[in-house]
Structure formats: structure tokens, C-alpha cells
Amino acid sequence: MGKLGKGEWCRWHRYNAQGEKEQRCFPIGTIPAHDEGYSAWTQGTGTPSERALRNTREAVSRAHLGIPKSPEQRAKMRLAKLGKPKTLEHRRNMSEAQLRRAARRKETKNANSENHTQW
């Protein structure tokens, strides 16, 4: 049997007795057999480990850091978020964050005015 091409296989995962995840690819339509000492195979990649999540977040952050967004990109991002409902907790958190930002701005403004007093 030759190497399977794109769209001819899917990923499955399972865990051993120590809780370590194993991932493999099997042809579409195939259901892998259950082995002793392992959990049953489950389709998909499963929950990523903390290390994998951290690596992914850092890589995405590095890839996008310092790249300016065009006005068209900004408009598309704005439209994607516009009208999405926010939970009461989310709205409260946004309000608290805005109050903290305003307080920081006020502190900075006061500190700058104290340093630049007129003689």
C-alpha cells in the first residue's frame, strides 16, 4: 500500500496507562483496533498539552508581532466582531479594564504635569 494523499486519511488519538497521548493517521473509513493498556482510539487530535498550547501561542504571537494592519484589514476585523453578544461577566470585565486604563492615563498625566511645572 502506497502513501496516502491529502483527504485520504484522518487523525486518531489514544492514551496509555500513564496518561501519555499517542496520535496516528489511519485511512478514512478505518476504525483502529483497541489494544490492551490503552484507551479506545478517538477521532481527532484530542486536547493539546500545555506545552503544545504555549508553543502555538508563542509562534502565532511572533508571526504577527509588529506587522501593521491595513485599513481594510481593520475594517474586516471590526465587522467580524460587531454585533457579537457579550455575556454580563464579559461586559463587566471590559468595564473594569476601561476604568483601570483611564486611571493609569490620569496617573501618567498627573506625573507628567508635576515634572514639567512652570517656574
mmCIF file of the C-alpha atoms, coordinates in Angstrom:
data_MODEL
# 
_entry.id   MODEL 
# 
loop_
_atom_site.group_PDB 
_atom_site.id 
_atom_site.type_symbol 
_atom_site.label_atom_id 
_atom_site.label_alt_id 
_atom_site.label_comp_id 
_atom_site.label_asym_id 
_atom_site.label_entity_id 
_atom_site.label_seq_id 
_atom_site.pdbx_PDB_ins_code 
_atom_site.Cartn_x 
_atom_site.Cartn_y 
_atom_site.Cartn_z 
_atom_site.occupancy 
_atom_site.B_iso_or_equiv 
_atom_site.pdbx_formal_charge 
_atom_site.auth_seq_id 
_atom_site.auth_comp_id 
_atom_site.auth_asym_id 
_atom_site.auth_atom_id 
_atom_site.pdbx_PDB_model_num 
ATOM 1   C CA . MET A 1 1   ? 0.000   0.000  0.000  1.00 0.00 ? 1   MET A CA 1 
ATOM 2   C CA . GLY A 1 2   ? 1.450   3.396  -1.003 1.00 0.00 ? 2   GLY A CA 1 
ATOM 3   C CA . LYS A 1 3   ? 1.469   6.632  0.921  1.00 0.00 ? 3   LYS A CA 1 
ATOM 4   C CA . LEU A 1 4   ? -1.976  8.135  1.375  1.00 0.00 ? 4   LEU A CA 1 
ATOM 5   C CA . GLY A 1 5   ? -2.629  11.544 -0.133 1.00 0.00 ? 5   GLY A CA 1 
ATOM 6   C CA . LYS A 1 6   ? -4.393  14.551 1.329  1.00 0.00 ? 6   LYS A CA 1 
ATOM 7   C CA . GLY A 1 7   ? -8.016  13.796 2.129  1.00 0.00 ? 7   GLY A CA 1 
ATOM 8   C CA . GLU A 1 8   ? -7.453  10.030 2.226  1.00 0.00 ? 8   GLU A CA 1 
ATOM 9   C CA . TRP A 1 9   ? -6.670  9.744  5.943  1.00 0.00 ? 9   TRP A CA 1 
ATOM 10  C CA . CYS A 1 10  ? -7.740  11.163 9.305  1.00 0.00 ? 10  CYS A CA 1 
ATOM 11  C CA . ARG A 1 11  ? -6.102  11.511 12.704 1.00 0.00 ? 11  ARG A CA 1 
ATOM 12  C CA . TRP A 1 12  ? -6.933  9.460  15.778 1.00 0.00 ? 12  TRP A CA 1 
ATOM 13  C CA . HIS A 1 13  ? -5.594  9.629  19.330 1.00 0.00 ? 13  HIS A CA 1 
ATOM 14  C CA . ARG A 1 14  ? -5.498  7.459  22.449 1.00 0.00 ? 14  ARG A CA 1 
ATOM 15  C CA . TYR A 1 15  ? -3.861  7.474  25.887 1.00 0.00 ? 15  TYR A CA 1 
ATOM 16  C CA . ASN A 1 16  ? -1.710  4.846  27.581 1.00 0.00 ? 16  ASN A CA 1 
ATOM 17  C CA . ALA A 1 17  ? -1.884  3.871  31.277 1.00 0.00 ? 17  ALA A CA 1 
ATOM 18  C CA . GLN A 1 18  ? 0.480   6.751  32.210 1.00 0.00 ? 18  GLN A CA 1 
ATOM 19  C CA . GLY A 1 19  ? -1.797  9.283  30.509 1.00 0.00 ? 19  GLY A CA 1 
ATOM 20  C CA . GLU A 1 20  ? 0.567   9.948  27.588 1.00 0.00 ? 20  GLU A CA 1 
ATOM 21  C CA . LYS A 1 21  ? -1.156  10.730 24.317 1.00 0.00 ? 21  LYS A CA 1 
ATOM 22  C CA . GLU A 1 22  ? -0.416  8.859  21.103 1.00 0.00 ? 22  GLU A CA 1 
ATOM 23  C CA . GLN A 1 23  ? -1.578  10.154 17.719 1.00 0.00 ? 23  GLN A CA 1 
ATOM 24  C CA . ARG A 1 24  ? -1.711  8.283  14.418 1.00 0.00 ? 24  ARG A CA 1 
ATOM 25  C CA . CYS A 1 25  ? -3.231  8.646  10.986 1.00 0.00 ? 25  CYS A CA 1 
ATOM 26  C CA . PHE A 1 26  ? -5.482  5.946  9.545  1.00 0.00 ? 26  PHE A CA 1 
ATOM 27  C CA . PRO A 1 27  ? -7.239  5.696  6.167  1.00 0.00 ? 27  PRO A CA 1 
ATOM 28  C CA . ILE A 1 28  ? -10.713 7.226  6.126  1.00 0.00 ? 28  ILE A CA 1 
ATOM 29  C CA . GLY A 1 29  ? -13.359 4.629  6.896  1.00 0.00 ? 29  GLY A CA 1 
ATOM 30  C CA . THR A 1 30  ? -10.976 2.535  9.004  1.00 0.00 ? 30  THR A CA 1 
ATOM 31  C CA . ILE A 1 31  ? -11.690 2.117  12.699 1.00 0.00 ? 31  ILE A CA 1 
ATOM 32  C CA . PRO A 1 32  ? -8.473  1.255  14.574 1.00 0.00 ? 32  PRO A CA 1 
ATOM 33  C CA . ALA A 1 33  ? -8.487  -1.791 16.845 1.00 0.00 ? 33  ALA A CA 1 
ATOM 34  C CA . HIS A 1 34  ? -8.411  -1.365 20.624 1.00 0.00 ? 34  HIS A CA 1 
ATOM 35  C CA . ASP A 1 35  ? -5.154  -2.518 22.278 1.00 0.00 ? 35  ASP A CA 1 
ATOM 36  C CA . GLU A 1 36  ? -4.727  -3.689 25.872 1.00 0.00 ? 36  GLU A CA 1 
ATOM 37  C CA . GLY A 1 37  ? -3.278  -1.000 28.152 1.00 0.00 ? 37  GLY A CA 1 
ATOM 38  C CA . TYR A 1 38  ? -4.576  1.883  26.036 1.00 0.00 ? 38  TYR A CA 1 
ATOM 39  C CA . SER A 1 39  ? -7.796  3.851  25.924 1.00 0.00 ? 39  SER A CA 1 
ATOM 40  C CA . ALA A 1 40  ? -10.015 3.422  22.873 1.00 0.00 ? 40  ALA A CA 1 
ATOM 41  C CA . TRP A 1 41  ? -8.988  5.306  19.748 1.00 0.00 ? 41  TRP A CA 1 
ATOM 42  C CA . THR A 1 42  ? -10.850 8.595  19.361 1.00 0.00 ? 42  THR A CA 1 
ATOM 43  C CA . GLN A 1 43  ? -11.047 10.514 16.108 1.00 0.00 ? 43  GLN A CA 1 
ATOM 44  C CA . GLY A 1 44  ? -9.263  13.886 16.100 1.00 0.00 ? 44  GLY A CA 1 
ATOM 45  C CA . THR A 1 45  ? -6.131  15.140 17.781 1.00 0.00 ? 45  THR A CA 1 
ATOM 46  C CA . GLY A 1 46  ? -7.566  15.485 21.284 1.00 0.00 ? 46  GLY A CA 1 
ATOM 47  C CA . THR A 1 47  ? -6.781  18.188 23.811 1.00 0.00 ? 47  THR A CA 1 
ATOM 48  C CA . PRO A 1 48  ? -3.318  19.684 23.274 1.00 0.00 ? 48  PRO A CA 1 
ATOM 49  C CA . SER A 1 49  ? -0.836  19.637 26.137 1.00 0.00 ? 49  SER A CA 1 
ATOM 50  C CA . GLU A 1 50  ? 0.008   22.842 27.993 1.00 0.00 ? 50  GLU A CA 1 
ATOM 51  C CA . ARG A 1 51  ? 3.436   22.842 26.338 1.00 0.00 ? 51  ARG A CA 1 
ATOM 52  C CA . ALA A 1 52  ? 1.920   22.473 22.871 1.00 0.00 ? 52  ALA A CA 1 
ATOM 53  C CA . LEU A 1 53  ? -0.553  25.290 23.572 1.00 0.00 ? 53  LEU A CA 1 
ATOM 54  C CA . ARG A 1 54  ? 2.215   27.571 24.847 1.00 0.00 ? 54  ARG A CA 1 
ATOM 55  C CA . ASN A 1 55  ? 4.373   26.844 21.786 1.00 0.00 ? 55  ASN A CA 1 
ATOM 56  C CA . THR A 1 56  ? 1.478   27.544 19.437 1.00 0.00 ? 56  THR A CA 1 
ATOM 57  C CA . ARG A 1 57  ? 0.572   30.808 21.171 1.00 0.00 ? 57  ARG A CA 1 
ATOM 58  C CA . GLU A 1 58  ? 4.190   31.998 21.114 1.00 0.00 ? 58  GLU A CA 1 
ATOM 59  C CA . ALA A 1 59  ? 4.591   31.100 17.431 1.00 0.00 ? 59  ALA A CA 1 
ATOM 60  C CA . VAL A 1 60  ? 1.395   32.931 16.452 1.00 0.00 ? 60  VAL A CA 1 
ATOM 61  C CA . SER A 1 61  ? 2.404   35.925 18.553 1.00 0.00 ? 61  SER A CA 1 
ATOM 62  C CA . ARG A 1 62  ? 5.855   36.079 16.913 1.00 0.00 ? 62  ARG A CA 1 
ATOM 63  C CA . ALA A 1 63  ? 4.351   35.752 13.448 1.00 0.00 ? 63  ALA A CA 1 
ATOM 64  C CA . HIS A 1 64  ? 2.013   38.717 13.931 1.00 0.00 ? 64  HIS A CA 1 
ATOM 65  C CA . LEU A 1 65  ? 4.057   40.946 16.234 1.00 0.00 ? 65  LEU A CA 1 
ATOM 66  C CA . GLY A 1 66  ? 4.944   44.318 14.753 1.00 0.00 ? 66  GLY A CA 1 
ATOM 67  C CA . ILE A 1 67  ? 3.094   43.827 11.469 1.00 0.00 ? 67  ILE A CA 1 
ATOM 68  C CA . PRO A 1 68  ? 0.842   46.825 10.825 1.00 0.00 ? 68  PRO A CA 1 
ATOM 69  C CA . LYS A 1 69  ? -2.733  46.183 9.721  1.00 0.00 ? 69  LYS A CA 1 
ATOM 70  C CA . SER A 1 70  ? -4.141  47.890 6.640  1.00 0.00 ? 70  SER A CA 1 
ATOM 71  C CA . PRO A 1 71  ? -7.359  49.921 6.948  1.00 0.00 ? 71  PRO A CA 1 
ATOM 72  C CA . GLU A 1 72  ? -9.160  47.152 5.015  1.00 0.00 ? 72  GLU A CA 1 
ATOM 73  C CA . GLN A 1 73  ? -7.933  44.516 7.484  1.00 0.00 ? 73  GLN A CA 1 
ATOM 74  C CA . ARG A 1 74  ? -9.024  46.665 10.405 1.00 0.00 ? 74  ARG A CA 1 
ATOM 75  C CA . ALA A 1 75  ? -12.466 47.130 8.869  1.00 0.00 ? 75  ALA A CA 1 
ATOM 76  C CA . LYS A 1 76  ? -12.846 43.366 8.324  1.00 0.00 ? 76  LYS A CA 1 
ATOM 77  C CA . MET A 1 77  ? -11.764 42.613 11.913 1.00 0.00 ? 77  MET A CA 1 
ATOM 78  C CA . ARG A 1 78  ? -14.217 45.213 13.189 1.00 0.00 ? 78  ARG A CA 1 
ATOM 79  C CA . LEU A 1 79  ? -17.100 43.749 11.163 1.00 0.00 ? 79  LEU A CA 1 
ATOM 80  C CA . ALA A 1 80  ? -16.272 40.229 12.358 1.00 0.00 ? 80  ALA A CA 1 
ATOM 81  C CA . LYS A 1 81  ? -16.685 41.298 15.989 1.00 0.00 ? 81  LYS A CA 1 
ATOM 82  C CA . LEU A 1 82  ? -19.515 43.795 15.529 1.00 0.00 ? 82  LEU A CA 1 
ATOM 83  C CA . GLY A 1 83  ? -22.838 42.622 16.909 1.00 0.00 ? 83  GLY A CA 1 
ATOM 84  C CA . LYS A 1 84  ? -21.483 39.569 18.751 1.00 0.00 ? 84  LYS A CA 1 
ATOM 85  C CA . PRO A 1 85  ? -23.334 39.240 22.060 1.00 0.00 ? 85  PRO A CA 1 
ATOM 86  C CA . LYS A 1 86  ? -21.265 39.587 25.223 1.00 0.00 ? 86  LYS A CA 1 
ATOM 87  C CA . THR A 1 87  ? -22.105 37.897 28.499 1.00 0.00 ? 87  THR A CA 1 
ATOM 88  C CA . LEU A 1 88  ? -22.807 40.000 31.574 1.00 0.00 ? 88  LEU A CA 1 
ATOM 89  C CA . GLU A 1 89  ? -19.483 38.877 33.067 1.00 0.00 ? 89  GLU A CA 1 
ATOM 90  C CA . HIS A 1 90  ? -17.608 39.838 29.884 1.00 0.00 ? 90  HIS A CA 1 
ATOM 91  C CA . ARG A 1 91  ? -19.218 43.295 29.832 1.00 0.00 ? 91  ARG A CA 1 
ATOM 92  C CA . ARG A 1 92  ? -18.334 43.800 33.494 1.00 0.00 ? 92  ARG A CA 1 
ATOM 93  C CA . ASN A 1 93  ? -14.701 42.786 32.823 1.00 0.00 ? 93  ASN A CA 1 
ATOM 94  C CA . MET A 1 94  ? -14.482 45.182 29.857 1.00 0.00 ? 94  MET A CA 1 
ATOM 95  C CA . SER A 1 95  ? -15.858 47.980 32.021 1.00 0.00 ? 95  SER A CA 1 
ATOM 96  C CA . GLU A 1 96  ? -13.334 47.317 34.797 1.00 0.00 ? 96  GLU A CA 1 
ATOM 97  C CA . ALA A 1 97  ? -10.474 47.215 32.284 1.00 0.00 ? 97  ALA A CA 1 
ATOM 98  C CA . GLN A 1 98  ? -11.570 50.548 30.812 1.00 0.00 ? 98  GLN A CA 1 
ATOM 99  C CA . LEU A 1 99  ? -11.689 52.091 34.294 1.00 0.00 ? 99  LEU A CA 1 
ATOM 100 C CA . ARG A 1 100 ? -8.166  50.801 35.027 1.00 0.00 ? 100 ARG A CA 1 
ATOM 101 C CA . ARG A 1 101 ? -6.881  52.244 31.723 1.00 0.00 ? 101 ARG A CA 1 
ATOM 102 C CA . ALA A 1 102 ? -8.465  55.612 32.497 1.00 0.00 ? 102 ALA A CA 1 
ATOM 103 C CA . ALA A 1 103 ? -6.898  55.635 35.981 1.00 0.00 ? 103 ALA A CA 1 
ATOM 104 C CA . ARG A 1 104 ? -3.448  54.793 34.525 1.00 0.00 ? 104 ARG A CA 1 
ATOM 105 C CA . ARG A 1 105 ? -3.789  57.599 31.976 1.00 0.00 ? 105 ARG A CA 1 
ATOM 106 C CA . LYS A 1 106 ? -4.762  60.017 34.719 1.00 0.00 ? 106 LYS A CA 1 
ATOM 107 C CA . GLU A 1 107 ? -1.775  58.961 36.867 1.00 0.00 ? 107 GLU A CA 1 
ATOM 108 C CA . THR A 1 108 ? 0.588   59.372 33.916 1.00 0.00 ? 108 THR A CA 1 
ATOM 109 C CA . LYS A 1 109 ? -0.869  62.782 33.088 1.00 0.00 ? 109 LYS A CA 1 
ATOM 110 C CA . ASN A 1 110 ? -0.509  63.923 36.726 1.00 0.00 ? 110 ASN A CA 1 
ATOM 111 C CA . ALA A 1 111 ? 3.076   62.619 36.925 1.00 0.00 ? 111 ALA A CA 1 
ATOM 112 C CA . ASN A 1 112 ? 3.996   64.414 33.705 1.00 0.00 ? 112 ASN A CA 1 
ATOM 113 C CA . SER A 1 113 ? 2.444   67.685 34.862 1.00 0.00 ? 113 SER A CA 1 
ATOM 114 C CA . GLU A 1 114 ? 4.353   67.509 38.174 1.00 0.00 ? 114 GLU A CA 1 
ATOM 115 C CA . ASN A 1 115 ? 7.655   67.013 36.348 1.00 0.00 ? 115 ASN A CA 1 
ATOM 116 C CA . HIS A 1 116 ? 7.034   69.906 33.959 1.00 0.00 ? 116 HIS A CA 1 
ATOM 117 C CA . THR A 1 117 ? 5.978   72.665 36.335 1.00 0.00 ? 117 THR A CA 1 
ATOM 118 C CA . GLN A 1 118 ? 6.224   76.242 35.187 1.00 0.00 ? 118 GLN A CA 1 
ATOM 119 C CA . TRP A 1 119 ? 8.706   78.498 37.057 1.00 0.00 ? 119 TRP A CA 1 
# 
